Amino acid sequence: VRPNRLLGVALAPGPGGAAEALFTRAAKLPRVDLVAPEHAIGRNTVSALQSGLVFGYVGLVEGMVARFKAALGPETCVIATGGLAEVIARETDVIDVVDPWLTLHGLRVIYALNET
């Protein structure tokens, strides 16, 4: 595998979308800030929601990265993007780079390549 090459991506619905689904479809669940709670085991509704949304997504990311590194090797660079990437990255050591604007950077490169 050559270095500095994008080999592929994985997409999943983010914690913001999951939170919105819970708030709009479950009876009487309050909207919460998407921040890591002090403990993984929630002692009230707010911390339980925060734990599930933040730590649940940390588990998703860690599981996916383990699969990527099993396929590509342990030195694979992992870049997280999206509006809540930093929240997740603070809770795990499997993310190497956080770039919330990565998609826009890529679109700029594609535009420049196609500009005539």
C-alpha positions as CSV (number, residue, x, y, z in Angstrom):
1,V,0.0,0.0,0.0
2,R,1.4,3.4,-1.0
3,P,1.5,6.1,1.7
4,N,-0.7,9.2,1.5
5,R,-3.4,7.5,-0.5
6,L,-7.1,7.5,0.2
7,L,-8.1,3.8,0.0
8,G,-11.7,4.2,1.0
9,V,-14.1,5.4,3.6
10,A,-16.8,4.2,5.9
11,L,-20.0,6.2,6.4
12,A,-22.4,5.8,9.2
13,P,-25.2,8.0,10.6
14,G,-23.7,10.3,13.2
15,P,-24.6,10.8,16.8
16,G,-26.4,14.1,15.9
17,G,-28.8,12.2,13.7
18,A,-29.3,9.4,16.2
19,A,-30.0,12.0,18.9
20,E,-32.5,13.8,16.7
21,A,-34.3,10.5,16.1
22,L,-34.5,9.8,19.8
23,F,-35.8,13.3,20.6
24,T,-38.4,13.3,17.9
25,R,-39.6,9.7,18.1
26,A,-39.3,8.7,21.7
27,A,-41.9,10.0,24.2
28,K,-40.6,12.7,26.5
29,L,-36.9,12.3,26.1
30,P,-35.2,15.6,26.5
31,R,-32.7,17.1,24.1
32,V,-29.2,16.9,25.6
33,D,-25.8,18.3,24.7
34,L,-23.7,15.8,22.8
35,V,-20.8,15.7,25.3
36,A,-19.3,12.8,27.1
37,P,-20.8,12.3,30.5
38,E,-18.6,11.8,33.6
39,H,-19.4,8.0,33.7
40,A,-20.4,5.4,31.1
41,I,-23.2,4.2,33.3
42,G,-25.9,6.9,33.3
43,R,-27.5,7.7,36.6
44,N,-30.2,9.9,35.1
45,T,-31.9,10.3,31.7
46,V,-29.5,13.1,30.5
47,S,-26.3,11.2,31.4
48,A,-27.8,7.9,30.0
49,L,-28.5,9.6,26.7
50,Q,-25.1,11.2,26.6
51,S,-23.4,7.9,27.4
52,G,-25.3,6.0,24.7
53,L,-24.8,8.7,22.1
54,V,-21.2,9.5,22.7
55,F,-19.7,6.3,24.1
56,G,-21.9,4.2,21.7
57,Y,-20.4,6.0,18.8
58,V,-16.9,5.7,20.2
59,G,-17.5,1.9,20.3
60,L,-18.7,2.0,16.7
61,V,-15.5,4.0,15.6
62,E,-13.2,1.7,17.5
63,G,-14.7,-1.4,16.0
64,M,-14.5,-0.1,12.5
65,V,-10.9,1.1,12.9
66,A,-10.0,-2.3,14.2
67,R,-11.4,-3.8,11.0
68,F,-9.6,-1.3,8.8
69,K,-6.3,-1.9,10.5
70,A,-6.7,-5.7,10.3
71,A,-7.2,-5.3,6.5
72,L,-4.6,-2.5,5.9
73,G,-2.1,-2.8,8.6
74,P,-1.5,-1.2,12.0
75,E,0.1,2.0,10.6
76,T,-3.1,3.0,8.7
77,C,-3.8,6.7,9.3
78,V,-7.4,7.3,10.5
79,I,-9.0,10.7,9.8
80,A,-12.3,11.6,11.4
81,T,-14.6,14.2,9.8
82,G,-17.9,15.7,10.4
83,G,-19.4,18.1,12.9
84,L,-19.1,15.9,16.0
85,A,-15.8,14.2,15.1
86,E,-13.9,16.1,17.8
87,V,-16.3,15.0,20.5
88,I,-15.7,11.3,19.5
89,A,-12.0,11.8,19.0
90,R,-11.5,13.1,22.5
91,E,-12.8,9.8,23.9
92,T,-10.6,7.4,21.9
93,D,-7.0,7.0,20.8
94,V,-7.7,5.3,17.5
95,I,-8.2,8.6,15.5
96,D,-5.1,10.2,14.2
97,V,-6.4,13.3,12.6
98,V,-9.7,15.3,13.0
99,D,-10.7,17.4,10.0
100,P,-14.3,18.5,10.1
101,W,-14.0,20.1,6.6
102,L,-12.4,17.1,4.8
103,T,-15.3,16.7,2.4
104,L,-15.1,20.3,1.4
105,H,-11.3,20.1,0.9
106,G,-11.9,17.2,-1.4
107,L,-14.5,19.0,-3.4
108,R,-12.2,21.9,-3.8
109,V,-9.5,19.6,-5.2
110,I,-11.9,18.0,-7.6
111,Y,-13.1,21.4,-8.8
112,A,-9.6,22.6,-9.4
113,L,-8.8,19.4,-11.3
114,N,-11.8,19.9,-13.5
115,E,-11.5,23.7,-14.0
116,T,-10.8,24.6,-17.6
